[in-house]
Amino acid sequence: MHVHPKDAAGRDSLDAEDVARWVRAVRAATPGVPVGVTTGAWAEPDVGRRLASIEAWTELPDHASVNWHEAGAEEVAALLVGRGVAVEAGLWDAAGLEVWKRSPLRSGCLRVLIELPDEPAEVVRDHAEAMIAHVALEEPDLPILLHGEEGSAWPAFDLAVELGRDSRIGLEDTLLLPDGSTAPGNAALVRAAVGRMRALWPRLHPAGSGENPGALRSPR
């Protein structure tokens, strides 16, 4: 599970009390399921204060996503690793990819999140396959989770199923179901994704239809 802890006003927060409250609540609701949180710079733009917040965490998540295009990504990732929290490397664009490629921490990441921006469906494949190829060239053994945002969310999900890659779906990525209607909640998105995966996998992989397709994870 990937969650964005909130403060009392509903804003994303890295504050120790907010993180602890959310991580404990998710663990109580889903025992045994690894819980990850965001470290996005929008929650705390100042790198020093972001690091201080993470240093103060008392309830540690199992993993945390680090967006490598953001200032302070390397320091945030190093602090998380030092505290025993696994790192998901969020790669949004070529600039972030280049920074991650130079990182001494890259091979120790839990997985790479290739995050496609809101873009037309017809460019999703080329964008995703180019990013996947660059990551695989540097770290061929690292798991890759492919997902999109808004208009690219469902095309990216379908492509992940086709390629046998992990994916995710949830309200952070899109508010819409595949038919364009508004999802009544996160659970509806997950149900739609599971149904889509079960329908697509045998057709795309007839020789291996009994194999387990890429994992599905749910943000927020």
GUTORZA-516133 format. One record per residue (C-alpha): residue in three letters; x, y, z. Coordinates in steps of 0.1 Angstrom, whole numbers. Example, Ala and Ser with C-alpha at 12.3 -4.5 7.8 and 13.67 -1.06 7.14 Angstrom:
// residues 2
<ALA,<123,-45,78>>;
<SER,<137,-11,71>>;
END
This chain:
// residues 220
<MET,<0,0,0>>;
<HIS,<12,35,-9>>;
<VAL,<-3,62,12>>;
<HIS,<0,100,17>>;
<PRO,<-3,108,54>>;
<LYS,<-24,139,60>>;
<ASP,<-25,165,87>>;
<ALA,<-57,177,104>>;
<ALA,<-64,201,75>>;
<GLY,<-61,173,49>>;
<ARG,<-27,184,35>>;
<ASP,<0,159,27>>;
<SER,<23,157,57>>;
<LEU,<57,143,67>>;
<ASP,<52,152,104>>;
<ALA,<61,123,127>>;
<GLU,<27,123,144>>;
<ASP,<8,123,111>>;
<VAL,<30,96,96>>;
<ALA,<27,74,127>>;
<ARG,<-11,78,128>>;
<TRP,<-16,68,92>>;
<VAL,<9,40,91>>;
<ARG,<-6,24,123>>;
<ALA,<-41,28,108>>;
<VAL,<-32,11,75>>;
<ARG,<-14,-17,93>>;
<ALA,<-44,-23,116>>;
<ALA,<-67,-25,86>>;
<THR,<-44,-46,64>>;
<PRO,<-22,-68,86>>;
<GLY,<9,-82,69>>;
<VAL,<7,-58,39>>;
<PRO,<38,-37,35>>;
<VAL,<30,0,39>>;
<GLY,<48,28,21>>;
<VAL,<46,66,23>>;
<THR,<55,95,1>>;
<THR,<84,118,7>>;
<GLY,<72,143,-20>>;
<ALA,<87,177,-19>>;
<TRP,<52,193,-21>>;
<ALA,<47,181,15>>;
<GLU,<78,200,27>>;
<PRO,<97,219,0>>;
<ASP,<126,228,23>>;
<VAL,<151,200,21>>;
<GLY,<165,205,56>>;
<ARG,<130,205,72>>;
<ARG,<121,175,51>>;
<LEU,<151,156,64>>;
<ALA,<144,166,100>>;
<SER,<108,154,97>>;
<ILE,<119,120,84>>;
<GLU,<146,118,111>>;
<ALA,<118,123,137>>;
<TRP,<96,95,125>>;
<THR,<87,71,153>>;
<GLU,<65,46,134>>;
<LEU,<86,36,104>>;
<PRO,<69,26,72>>;
<ASP,<82,-5,53>>;
<HIS,<92,16,23>>;
<ALA,<90,52,10>>;
<SER,<89,67,-24>>;
<VAL,<116,92,-34>>;
<ASN,<112,113,-65>>;
<TRP,<147,116,-80>>;
<HIS,<139,148,-99>>;
<GLU,<133,166,-66>>;
<ALA,<160,186,-48>>;
<GLY,<174,166,-19>>;
<ALA,<164,132,-33>>;
<GLU,<198,117,-26>>;
<GLU,<199,129,10>>;
<VAL,<163,117,16>>;
<ALA,<170,83,2>>;
<ALA,<202,79,22>>;
<LEU,<184,89,54>>;
<LEU,<156,64,48>>;
<VAL,<181,36,41>>;
<GLY,<200,45,72>>;
<ARG,<168,42,92>>;
<GLY,<160,8,77>>;
<VAL,<132,20,54>>;
<ALA,<133,6,18>>;
<VAL,<134,31,-10>>;
<GLU,<112,32,-41>>;
<ALA,<129,53,-67>>;
<GLY,<103,75,-85>>;
<LEU,<115,84,-120>>;
<TRP,<93,109,-137>>;
<ASP,<115,123,-165>>;
<ALA,<149,121,-181>>;
<ALA,<164,146,-157>>;
<GLY,<154,124,-127>>;
<LEU,<166,93,-145>>;
<GLU,<201,109,-150>>;
<VAL,<203,118,-113>>;
<TRP,<193,83,-103>>;
<LYS,<218,67,-127>>;
<ARG,<246,85,-109>>;
<SER,<234,76,-74>>;
<PRO,<254,51,-54>>;
<LEU,<221,40,-38>>;
<ARG,<204,30,-70>>;
<SER,<211,-7,-68>>;
<GLY,<199,-9,-33>>;
<CYS,<164,4,-41>>;
<LEU,<134,-18,-35>>;
<ARG,<120,-10,-69>>;
<VAL,<118,17,-96>>;
<LEU,<85,35,-100>>;
<ILE,<83,47,-136>>;
<GLU,<56,74,-133>>;
<LEU,<41,87,-166>>;
<PRO,<27,122,-165>>;
<ASP,<-8,130,-179>>;
<GLU,<-2,126,-216>>;
<PRO,<-21,112,-246>>;
<ALA,<-26,75,-247>>;
<GLU,<-8,72,-281>>;
<VAL,<26,83,-266>>;
<VAL,<24,61,-235>>;
<ARG,<40,31,-250>>;
<ASP,<71,49,-265>>;
<HIS,<76,69,-233>>;
<ALA,<73,39,-210>>;
<GLU,<94,15,-231>>;
<ALA,<122,41,-234>>;
<MET,<122,46,-196>>;
<ILE,<121,9,-189>>;
<ALA,<150,3,-213>>;
<HIS,<172,29,-196>>;
<VAL,<165,15,-161>>;
<ALA,<170,-21,-172>>;
<LEU,<203,-11,-188>>;
<GLU,<216,3,-155>>;
<GLU,<200,-22,-131>>;
<PRO,<186,-52,-149>>;
<ASP,<176,-70,-117>>;
<LEU,<156,-42,-101>>;
<PRO,<118,-46,-102>>;
<ILE,<100,-19,-122>>;
<LEU,<65,-7,-114>>;
<LEU,<49,12,-143>>;
<HIS,<20,35,-136>>;
<GLY,<5,67,-151>>;
<GLU,<-14,98,-140>>;
<GLU,<-48,110,-152>>;
<GLY,<-50,104,-190>>;
<SER,<-21,80,-190>>;
<ALA,<-32,59,-159>>;
<TRP,<-53,32,-177>>;
<PRO,<-31,30,-208>>;
<ALA,<0,26,-186>>;
<PHE,<-18,0,-165>>;
<ASP,<-27,-20,-197>>;
<LEU,<8,-17,-209>>;
<ALA,<22,-30,-176>>;
<VAL,<-1,-61,-179>>;
<GLU,<11,-66,-215>>;
<LEU,<48,-64,-205>>;
<GLY,<43,-84,-173>>;
<ARG,<54,-55,-151>>;
<ASP,<41,-45,-117>>;
<SER,<15,-17,-117>>;
<ARG,<-7,2,-93>>;
<ILE,<-40,21,-94>>;
<GLY,<-57,44,-69>>;
<LEU,<-70,79,-64>>;
<GLU,<-36,95,-65>>;
<ASP,<-33,84,-101>>;
<THR,<-68,89,-114>>;
<LEU,<-104,96,-103>>;
<LEU,<-119,79,-133>>;
<LEU,<-128,43,-141>>;
<PRO,<-118,29,-175>>;
<ASP,<-151,38,-190>>;
<GLY,<-145,75,-181>>;
<SER,<-170,76,-152>>;
<THR,<-160,90,-118>>;
<ALA,<-149,63,-94>>;
<PRO,<-169,62,-62>>;
<GLY,<-138,53,-42>>;
<ASN,<-104,37,-43>>;
<ALA,<-118,2,-40>>;
<ALA,<-138,6,-72>>;
<LEU,<-105,15,-90>>;
<VAL,<-88,-16,-76>>;
<ARG,<-118,-39,-86>>;
<ALA,<-117,-24,-121>>;
<ALA,<-80,-30,-124>>;
<VAL,<-82,-66,-112>>;
<GLY,<-109,-73,-137>>;
<ARG,<-90,-56,-165>>;
<MET,<-58,-76,-156>>;
<ARG,<-77,-109,-155>>;
<ALA,<-93,-101,-189>>;
<LEU,<-61,-89,-206>>;
<TRP,<-35,-114,-193>>;
<PRO,<-47,-146,-210>>;
<ARG,<-53,-128,-243>>;
<LEU,<-18,-112,-242>>;
<HIS,<0,-142,-228>>;
<PRO,<-18,-173,-241>>;
<ALA,<12,-196,-236>>;
<GLY,<16,-184,-200>>;
<SER,<-19,-176,-190>>;
<GLY,<-15,-197,-159>>;
<GLU,<14,-176,-147>>;
<ASN,<11,-149,-121>>;
<PRO,<9,-115,-138>>;
<GLY,<27,-85,-124>>;
<ALA,<17,-74,-89>>;
<LEU,<-10,-48,-84>>;
<ARG,<-5,-22,-58>>;
<SER,<-29,5,-46>>;
<PRO,<-19,40,-38>>;
<ARG,<-38,59,-10>>;
END
